[in-house]
Amino acid sequence: MKTLLELFKVKQTLLLLLTGVLSYVAASGSRVDWPTLAVATLSFFLTISGTTGFNMVLDADIDAAMFRTRNRPIPSGRMDGRTATVASASALLLGLLLASAINPYFLAAALAGFLIDIVVYTVLLKRRSPWSVVFGGFAGGMPALGGWAAATGSFGPGGLLLMLLVALWSSLHIWTLATYYADDYRRAGVPMLPAVYGERVGVQASLLVAALVAGLTALLWAQGLLSVIGLAVSLAPLAAASALLARGLAVGEYRWHSFRAFKLVNVYMAVVFVSAAFLR
């Protein structure tokens, strides 16, 4: 079970699941349908886990070449590729089956998340383009869009804004981490932006995306998805991360400041969705 949870990258999976669940709550207001939310939550977990597992199968050679990832289940030899594929396919198909029981919009979001992550990001772009995460980030936004759709029966402006927020945040999340591990990506031959253009550019790109995420957060407030208090508490960790990145540029120490910013960026994502659900 421990190895299976590692295959599904359970911490990352739970963060994306949280965006879906809280998007559902934000769209429902005081009219949460608990049985529907329970089915949606299980569907989120299974579809995200299955997609992540397929990603791990396809990227096993990359993971084996990187110090950060060489102890994952497949490159470490604790799980073979066939077993991982069967487990991932089982989780994904069961998750999609549950999604189909909610409504077509929820199913479409779940399926789009899989296709964007596996086909667009992992197969077509990750090994070829330093801008892969810009497109792959939309896969990460699909749980938020799906949560909104599960509650309302449509995508709607609110769901699209939350999806776009996660998509933008994904670039910030990955580039801050990739700046710290730039040498690892170079060793594996993965053209991640900080590995191709240098750590300084990685920090500059992260700062630019952080500004866009802040602007989109303010737009959530303008659209009534965040209260003033929710806006303030959401922007606090993002502002702290931006300050760390700016400090890194000023002193020429990019990696450590970027890694510290990465941790705050993750806090931001949890806080903004909690705020959208409960501080309106």
N, C-alpha and C positions, 0 to 999 in steps of 0.2 A: 504493500500500500504506500509506503514512504517513497519508493521509486516511482510509482505511478503518479503520485502527487508532484514529484519533481519533474516528470515528463510534462505534466500539465501546467507547470510553473504557477503553483496555486496562489502565491502572493499577488502576482500580476493579474491572474484570473479574477481573484476576489476584488481587486481595485476596479477592474472593468465591470464586474458584476454589480458593484456598488453604484456605479454611474447609471446602470440600467434600472436598478431597483429605485434609486432616489429620483430618477427622471419620471418613473411611474408615479411615485408619491407626489412629486411636484405637479404633474398633469392632473392627478386625481383630486388634489385639495383635501377636503374632509370626506370625500366619498370613495375611500379605498375599498376595492373589492378584494378581500383577503384571499379567497380561493384562486382568483385569477393571478394575483401577485405571487402566490406560492408556486403555481405552475410556471409562470414567467421566470421566477428566480431559478428554478431547477433547469429550465430551458437555457437560460443565460449561462449557468455553470457548465452544462454539458456542451453547448455549442462553442463557447469560448475555449473550454478545455480541449475539445476535439480539434479545433483549429490550431491551437497552440501545439498540440501533439504532432500534427502533420508538419507544422513548421520545424519542429525539432528533428523529425525524420529527414526532411529535405536539406536541413542545414547541418547534419551530423558531421560532415567533413570540415565545415567551417568551425564548428564547436571544438572538434578535436585539435585544431591548429591554434586555438586561443587559450591562453592561461586562465582567463576568467571563466571559460565554459567547458574546459576539457573534462571536468568531473561530472558533467551531466549524464543521465542514464545511458544514452546510446554510445557516446564516445568512450565512456569509462568501462563499457562492456557489461554493465549491470542489467541491460535490457537490449535485445536485438531489434533490428529495424522492423522485422515482420510483426513481432509482438506489439511494438509501439504503433504500427500502422493499424492493426486490428483493434487495439484499444481506442485509438483516436477516431477511427471510423465508427465504432460502436457508439462512443459518446456523442459524436456529431450527429449521426442519424437519429438517435433517440432524442437529442435536443431539438432537431428540426421537426420531428414528429410532434413533440409537445408544442412547438411554436405554431404548427398548423392548426392546433386545437384552439388557439387564442384568436387570431384573425390574420388575413392575408398580408396586412402591412407588417405585422410583427414577424411573420415568416420571411417576408422579403428582406427585412433588415438583417435577420439572422443569416440568411443565405448570402446576402451582399457582403457581410462581414467576412465570411469564409472565402468567397471568391476574390475579394480585394486583397486580403492578407496573403492567401496562398498563390493565386495566379498573378495578380498585378505586382505585389511587393516581393514575395519570396522567389518566384520563378522568373519573372520578366525583368525586374529592376534591381534587386538587392546586389547582385554580382556585377552590375553594369553601370549603375548611375549613383553619384553622390547625393542625388535628390530623391532617392527611393522613398525615404521616410515621409516626404511631403505628401506623396500619393498613398502610401501605406497607412498613414495616420487616419484616413477615412474609415479603415476597417475598425480601428479602435473607437470610432465615434458611433458605430452601429448599435451597440447596446443602449446608449442614451437615446438614440432615435427609436429603437425598438421599445424601450420602456414607455416613451411617450405614446407610441402607436398602440401599445397594449391597453393603455388607460383611456385613449380617446377614439380609437378606431381609425385614425389617420395620422399622417406625419405632422402636419401643422407647423407654423412658424416657430413655436417654442421648441419642438423637437428638433427642427433643423438647426436652430441656434445652438442648442446643447450638443448636437452632433458635431457642428463645426468647431465648437470650443474644444472638444476632446481631440479632434483631428489636428488643430493647431498645437495644442498642448503636447501631442505625441512627438512632434518635431523637437520641441523644447526638452522633453523628457529624454529622448534618445540622444540628441546632440550634446547635452550636458554630460551624459554618461560616456558617450563615445569620445569626447574630448579627453577625458581622464584615461580612457583605454585606447587611445589613438594608435599606439604601437602594436597593440594586440590585433586591431583591425588591419593594419599594414601587413603584419605577419601572416594573417589568414587571406590576404588578397581581397578584402572586402572594401570597396570604394566608398566608405562612409565619409561624409563631408569633412570632419576634422582630420581624418587620415589622408585625404587627398590634398586639401588646401592648407592644412596646418592647424595647430591648436588655437592660435590667435583668431583665425577666421571662424573656428568652431565657437569660440566665445562670442565673437561679434554677431554671428548668425543667431545664437541663443538669445542674446540681448534683443535683437530685432523681433524675434518671435515672442519673447516675453512682453514686449510693448504691444504687439498685436493681440496677444491673449488678454492683456489688461484692458485694451480698448473693447474687446468683445465682452469681457466681464461687465464693463460699464454699460454696454448695449443690453445685456441681460437685465440690468437694473432699470434702464430706460423702458424696457418692454414689460416691466412688472414682474419679472421672474426672480428678482432679488430685492430685498428691502435695503435701506441705507445701511443698516447694521450688517446685513448679509454681505453687501458690497465691501464694506470696510474690513470685515474679518477675512473675506476671501482675498482681497488685495494685499493683506499684510504679509503672508509668506511669499507671495510673488514679488513684492517689493524687496523683501529681504534677500531673495535669490538674485534679483537684478543687481542689488548693491554688491553682492559677492562677485558677480560676474564683472561688474564695472571695476571693482577693486583689483580683480585679477588682471584686467587689461592695463590698469594704471601701474601696477608693480611688475608686470611681465611674468606673473606666475599663474599660468592658465589652468593647469590640470587640477590642482588641489582645490582652488576656488570653484571650479566647475563642478567637481564632485560634491562639494558641500551644497552648492546651488541645486544639484540634482535631488538631493534629499528634501529640500524645501519645496521644490516643484511638485513632488509627489504629495506633500502635505496640502498644497494649494488645491489639487484636484479633489481630494476628499472634502476639504472645507467648502469649496464652492458648491458642490452638489448637496451637501448637508444643508447649506444655507438656502439653496433653491427649494429644497423640500420642506424646511422647517422655519426659516427666517424670512417670511414674505409679508 
